[in-house]
Amino acid sequence: MGRVGLKAVRKFSLFRPGFRRWRPDQSFLEHAFDEAELQRTLNENNKIFGREELRRQVEEWRRAGKRVVLANGAFDLLHVGHVRYLIAAKALGGKLVVAINSDQSVRALKGEGRPIVPQQERAEIVAALEPVDAVVIFPELDVRAIIREIRPEIQAKGTDYTADSVPERDAVHEYGGRVEIVGDPKNHSSSHIIRSRLSSRKQ
């Protein structure tokens, strides 16, 4: 099992082509809230798939000789740790599929009051990141089912896991895939951000 860290960050820009850049003659509001243009961009560059659509897309990539890397998580309140994880996962090579926990599964894993951001918005945010090739929302508590559906060559997990603690490693090893631990040290989390903001408001 290998490990990919922050050196991979320099290889990728953050947002995918298609999102327009701010012009000096624009106000921030003019740039940020052109909803018609935003919707056109989302429609033209949609990377959010249903399960069956994703399976077909993966088959198409494989026919073209591409391998598949799977990353997953809740991605509630996207932060720098998420970005570094995804960039490092993409640096493993191939097409990067990101599986995002549904609202129901986030609630089961994190407790009431989560997620802060609903699943469709979390999916759109992650799909807007340039290293990401596909996003799928899943209702299960882990990604074993998706692993068995698309059989990624590599499952990329963050540094809060070790080789022996990845819960889905058995499903990956069933067909000869491998697990990689990637990203920066686990110094960031949505849960910590939420707790720190709430505690600061109470003081």
C-alpha positions in Angstrom: 0.0 0.0 0.0 1.4 3.4 -1.0 0.7 6.9 0.1 0.3 10.1 -1.9 0.7 13.4 -0.1 0.7 17.2 -0.8 3.3 17.0 -3.7 0.4 16.1 -5.9 -1.4 19.4 -5.2 0.6 21.4 -7.7 -0.4 19.2 -10.6 -4.0 20.2 -10.6 -6.1 23.4 -10.7 -9.0 23.4 -8.3 -12.0 24.1 -10.4 -12.8 22.4 -13.7 -12.9 24.2 -17.0 -16.3 25.7 -17.7 -16.7 27.9 -14.7 -16.1 31.4 -15.7 -13.4 33.6 -14.1 -14.1 36.9 -12.4 -13.4 40.0 -14.6 -12.1 43.2 -13.1 -15.1 45.1 -14.5 -17.5 42.9 -12.6 -18.8 43.3 -9.1 -18.6 40.1 -7.0 -22.4 39.8 -7.1 -22.5 40.1 -10.9 -20.0 37.3 -11.1 -21.4 35.0 -8.5 -25.2 35.2 -9.1 -25.6 34.8 -12.9 -27.9 31.8 -12.3 -28.7 31.2 -15.9 -25.0 30.9 -16.8 -24.3 28.7 -13.8 -27.2 26.3 -14.7 -25.9 26.1 -18.3 -22.4 25.2 -17.0 -23.8 22.6 -14.7 -25.9 21.0 -17.5 -23.0 21.0 -20.0 -20.4 19.7 -17.5 -22.6 17.4 -15.4 -20.5 14.8 -13.6 -23.2 13.6 -11.2 -24.3 10.0 -12.0 -26.9 7.5 -10.8 -25.6 4.1 -10.0 -26.5 2.4 -13.3 -25.3 5.4 -15.3 -22.0 5.3 -13.4 -21.6 1.6 -14.1 -22.0 2.2 -17.8 -19.6 5.2 -17.7 -17.0 3.1 -16.0 -17.4 0.4 -18.6 -16.8 3.0 -21.3 -13.7 4.3 -19.6 -12.3 0.8 -19.3 -12.9 0.2 -23.0 -10.8 3.3 -23.6 -8.0 1.8 -21.5 -8.6 4.0 -18.4 -8.4 2.7 -14.8 -10.7 3.9 -12.0 -9.9 5.3 -8.6 -12.7 5.5 -6.0 -12.8 8.1 -3.1 -15.7 8.5 -0.7 -17.0 10.6 2.2 -19.7 12.9 3.4 -18.0 16.1 2.2 -20.1 18.2 4.5 -18.7 21.7 4.6 -15.9 21.2 2.1 -12.5 22.1 3.6 -8.8 22.0 2.6 -8.4 18.4 3.9 -11.1 17.3 1.4 -9.4 19.1 -1.5 -6.0 17.6 -0.7 -7.5 14.1 -0.4 -9.1 14.4 -3.8 -6.1 15.8 -5.5 -3.9 13.1 -4.0 -6.5 10.4 -5.1 -6.5 11.8 -8.7 -2.7 11.7 -8.7 -2.8 7.9 -8.4 -3.8 8.0 -12.1 -7.0 7.2 -14.0 -10.6 8.5 -13.6 -11.6 9.7 -10.2 -15.0 8.6 -9.0 -16.2 10.2 -5.7 -19.0 8.5 -3.8 -20.9 10.9 -1.4 -22.9 9.8 1.5 -26.6 10.5 1.2 -28.3 12.8 3.8 -29.7 9.7 5.5 -26.4 7.9 5.8 -24.6 11.0 7.1 -27.2 11.4 9.8 -26.8 7.7 10.7 -23.0 8.1 10.9 -22.7 11.6 12.3 -25.9 12.1 14.3 -28.8 14.5 14.3 -28.2 17.9 12.9 -26.0 16.6 10.1 -25.4 17.1 7.3 -25.3 20.8 7.2 -25.3 20.9 3.4 -27.9 18.7 1.6 -26.7 15.9 -0.6 -27.4 17.4 -4.0 -25.5 20.5 -3.1 -22.6 18.5 -1.7 -22.5 16.5 -5.0 -22.5 19.7 -7.1 -19.7 21.2 -5.1 -17.5 18.1 -5.3 -18.3 17.7 -9.1 -17.1 21.3 -9.6 -13.6 20.3 -8.6 -11.3 19.7 -11.6 -9.7 16.5 -10.4 -13.1 14.8 -10.1 -14.4 12.8 -13.0 -17.7 11.5 -11.6 -19.8 11.8 -8.5 -22.4 9.4 -7.2 -24.6 9.6 -4.0 -25.0 6.4 -2.0 -27.4 5.6 0.9 -25.4 2.8 2.5 -23.1 3.3 5.5 -20.0 2.2 3.5 -19.0 1.8 -0.1 -18.8 -2.0 -0.4 -21.8 -2.1 -2.8 -20.4 0.5 -5.1 -17.0 -1.2 -5.0 -18.6 -4.4 -6.2 -20.6 -2.6 -8.9 -17.7 -0.7 -10.5 -14.7 -2.7 -9.2 -12.2 0.3 -9.0 -8.6 -0.6 -9.5 -7.7 1.6 -6.5 -9.8 2.6 -3.5 -8.3 5.8 -2.1 -8.9 6.4 1.6 -7.8 9.4 3.8 -5.1 9.4 6.5 -7.7 8.8 9.3 -7.4 5.1 8.1 -4.6 2.6 8.0 -4.1 -0.4 5.8 -5.8 -2.6 8.4 -8.7 -0.3 9.3 -10.2 0.4 5.9 -13.7 -1.2 6.3 -14.2 -2.1 2.7 -10.7 -3.6 2.0 -12.2 -7.1 1.8 -14.5 -6.1 -1.1 -11.5 -4.5 -2.9 -9.3 -7.5 -2.4 -12.0 -9.9 -3.8 -11.2 -9.0 -7.4 -7.5 -8.0 -7.0 -7.9 -4.3 -6.4 -5.7 -2.3 -4.0 -6.2 0.3 -1.3 -4.1 3.4 -1.0 -3.9 5.9 1.9 -3.7 9.4 0.5 -3.9 13.1 1.5 -2.5 15.2 4.3 -2.6 14.3 8.0 -6.1 14.3 9.5 -5.9 17.8 10.9 -9.2 19.0 9.4 -12.7 17.8 9.7 -16.2 19.2 9.1 -17.2 17.9 12.6 -14.4 19.9 14.2 -15.3 23.0 12.3 -18.9 22.8 13.3 -18.1 22.1 17.0 -15.6 25.0 17.1 -18.1 27.5 15.6 -20.9 26.4 17.9 -18.7 26.7 21.0 -17.4 30.1 20.0 -21.0 31.3 19.6 -22.0 30.1 23.0 -19.2 32.0 24.7 
